[in-house]
């Protein structure tokens, strides 16, 4: 196999692999967790009370254990703006004349001399405005319970279309006091919240140059 054939194989394999790559994530992983098995205890069952399947009659069904599910109501809206101005200028001049050279009279050297002037100016302006609006719901799983009772939650929702898929991911720290009936929490009440929406469709890949194009463009002085 020559070098050209080897490079062609690498390009084809890389292109095929890129078609099924899951988008990178910024959320806290793992994205889910299974409930921990209860500790076994050798209790003496009675006629009505069964120790293995006992659950209090008025138990609060609020999520509080690893593996419990919480529904996050995403309502994120941010707006930011930035404006900057920067300018600078600099001027300079140099003059030189020859009054007398090797005993020659000054009037004979009146045409000899040098002068130089330079001016530099710089001005830079920038204006950036960003607005984001993200609404929706996603169910997440409690992946860790902190010593103070706060819950680390994380989850992912995948929606597959004909030519690609959508990935909605969320993670953050929830305090039990913020959990509403039905185990619903607003995303604005989640600490260290990380919300993301990613896709792996052909349109998203068209917005980014492939690695081979970026490789050759790195040598082109644009």
C-alpha positions in Angstrom: 0.0 0.0 0.0 1.5 3.3 -1.1 1.4 6.6 0.8 -1.4 8.0 -1.3 -3.6 5.0 -0.7 -2.9 5.0 3.0 -3.9 8.7 3.2 -7.1 8.0 1.3 -8.0 5.2 3.7 -7.4 7.5 6.7 -9.5 10.2 5.2 -12.4 7.8 4.5 -12.3 6.2 7.9 -12.2 9.6 9.7 -15.1 10.9 7.6 -17.2 7.8 8.4 -16.4 8.1 12.1 -17.3 11.8 12.2 -20.8 10.9 11.0 -21.7 9.1 14.2 -19.7 11.1 16.8 -21.7 12.2 19.8 -21.3 16.0 20.4 -19.0 16.9 23.3 -20.6 18.0 26.6 -20.1 20.5 29.3 -22.5 19.0 31.9 -21.5 17.1 34.9 -21.2 13.4 34.3 -22.3 10.6 34.7 -25.6 11.5 33.1 -27.6 9.0 35.1 -27.3 6.7 38.1 -29.1 3.6 39.4 -30.6 3.5 42.9 -28.4 1.9 45.5 -29.7 -1.4 46.8 -31.1 -1.2 50.3 -29.1 -2.6 53.1 -30.3 -6.1 54.0 -31.5 -6.5 57.6 -32.7 -9.7 59.2 -36.0 -8.4 60.7 -38.7 -10.6 62.1 -41.8 -10.2 59.9 -45.3 -10.0 61.5 -48.7 -10.7 60.3 -49.1 -7.3 58.7 -45.7 -5.7 58.9 -43.2 -6.9 56.4 -39.7 -5.5 57.0 -38.5 -6.1 53.4 -41.3 -4.1 51.8 -42.1 -1.6 54.4 -42.8 2.0 53.3 -44.2 4.7 55.7 -47.8 5.5 55.0 -47.2 9.3 55.0 -43.7 9.3 53.5 -42.7 12.4 51.5 -42.2 11.2 47.9 -39.8 14.1 47.3 -36.6 13.1 45.5 -33.7 12.7 47.9 -31.9 9.5 47.1 -29.5 8.5 44.3 -31.5 7.3 41.3 -34.5 9.5 42.1 -35.9 11.5 39.2 -36.4 15.3 39.1 -38.1 17.3 36.3 -36.2 20.4 35.4 -38.2 23.3 34.0 -35.7 25.1 31.8 -36.3 28.8 31.6 -33.0 30.5 30.8 -32.9 34.0 29.3 -29.7 36.0 29.2 -28.7 39.2 27.5 -25.3 40.9 27.5 -23.6 43.7 25.7 -20.2 45.2 25.4 -18.8 48.2 23.7 -15.2 49.4 23.5 -13.2 52.2 21.9 -9.5 52.5 21.6 -7.4 55.0 19.7 -3.8 56.2 19.7 -1.6 58.6 17.6 2.0 59.4 17.4 4.0 61.9 15.3 7.7 62.6 14.9 10.1 64.7 12.8 13.8 64.8 12.3 15.9 67.5 10.6 19.6 67.7 10.0 21.8 70.3 8.2 25.5 70.7 7.4 26.8 74.2 8.4 30.5 73.6 7.5 32.3 70.7 6.0 36.1 70.5 5.5 36.5 74.2 5.5 33.9 74.8 2.8 31.8 77.9 3.4 28.2 77.4 4.7 26.6 79.2 1.7 28.2 76.6 -0.6 26.6 73.8 1.4 23.1 75.3 1.7 21.6 72.5 -0.4 23.0 69.8 1.9 20.6 68.6 4.6 18.1 65.9 5.5 14.7 65.9 7.1 12.2 63.2 7.9 8.6 63.1 9.3 6.5 60.2 10.4 2.9 59.9 11.7 1.1 56.9 13.0 -2.5 56.6 14.1 -4.5 53.7 15.4 -8.2 53.3 16.1 -10.2 50.3 17.1 -13.9 50.0 17.9 -15.9 47.0 19.0 -19.6 46.2 19.7 -20.9 42.9 20.9 -24.5 42.0 21.8 -25.6 38.5 22.8 -29.1 37.3 23.7 -30.1 33.7 24.5 -33.5 32.2 25.2 -33.8 28.5 26.2 -37.1 27.0 27.4 -38.2 23.4 27.8 -38.3 20.5 30.3 -36.0 17.6 30.9 -36.0 14.9 33.5 -32.7 14.3 35.3 -31.4 11.7 37.8 -29.9 12.3 41.2 -26.3 11.0 40.8 -24.9 12.1 44.2 -26.2 13.2 47.6 -24.0 15.7 49.4 -23.4 15.7 53.1 -25.6 18.7 53.6 -28.5 17.1 51.7 -28.1 18.9 48.4 -28.5 16.8 45.3 -26.2 16.6 42.3 -28.4 15.9 39.3 -27.6 15.2 35.7 -29.5 14.0 32.7 -29.8 13.8 28.9 -32.6 13.8 26.4 -31.9 12.6 22.8 -34.3 13.2 19.9 -33.4 11.5 16.6 -34.5 12.9 13.3 -34.1 11.6 9.7 -30.6 13.0 9.2 -29.3 13.7 12.7 -30.1 13.9 16.3 -30.6 16.5 19.0 -29.0 16.3 22.5 -30.4 18.2 25.4 -28.3 17.9 28.5 -28.5 19.4 32.0 -26.6 19.2 35.3 -26.5 21.1 38.5 -26.9 21.1 42.3 -30.5 21.2 43.7 -31.4 22.0 47.2 -34.4 20.0 48.5 -36.2 23.2 49.6 -36.5 24.2 45.9 -38.3 20.9 44.9 -41.9 21.6 44.2 -44.7 19.0 44.3 -44.3 16.5 41.5 -40.5 16.8 41.9 -40.3 19.8 39.6 -37.5 22.4 39.9 -36.9 25.6 37.9 -33.5 25.8 36.3 -33.2 29.3 37.8 -33.0 27.7 41.3 -30.2 25.2 40.4 -26.7 26.0 41.4 -23.8 25.4 39.0 -26.4 24.8 36.3 -25.0 23.6 32.9 -27.5 23.6 30.1 -26.7 22.7 26.6 -28.4 21.9 23.3 -26.2 20.1 20.7 -26.9 18.4 17.4 -24.9 16.1 15.1 -26.8 16.9 11.9 -25.2 17.6 8.5 -26.0 21.3 8.8 -23.9 21.6 12.0 -21.0 19.9 10.3 -21.3 22.2 7.3 -20.7 25.2 9.6 -17.2 23.9 10.6 -14.4 23.1 8.3 -13.1 19.5 8.4 -9.7 18.7 9.8 -8.1 18.3 6.3 -9.3 21.7 5.2 -8.0 23.3 8.5 -4.7 21.5 8.0 -4.1 23.0 4.5 -5.4 26.4 5.5 -2.9 26.6 8.3 -0.1 26.9 5.6 -1.9 29.5 3.5 -1.1 33.1 4.4 -4.6 34.5 4.5 
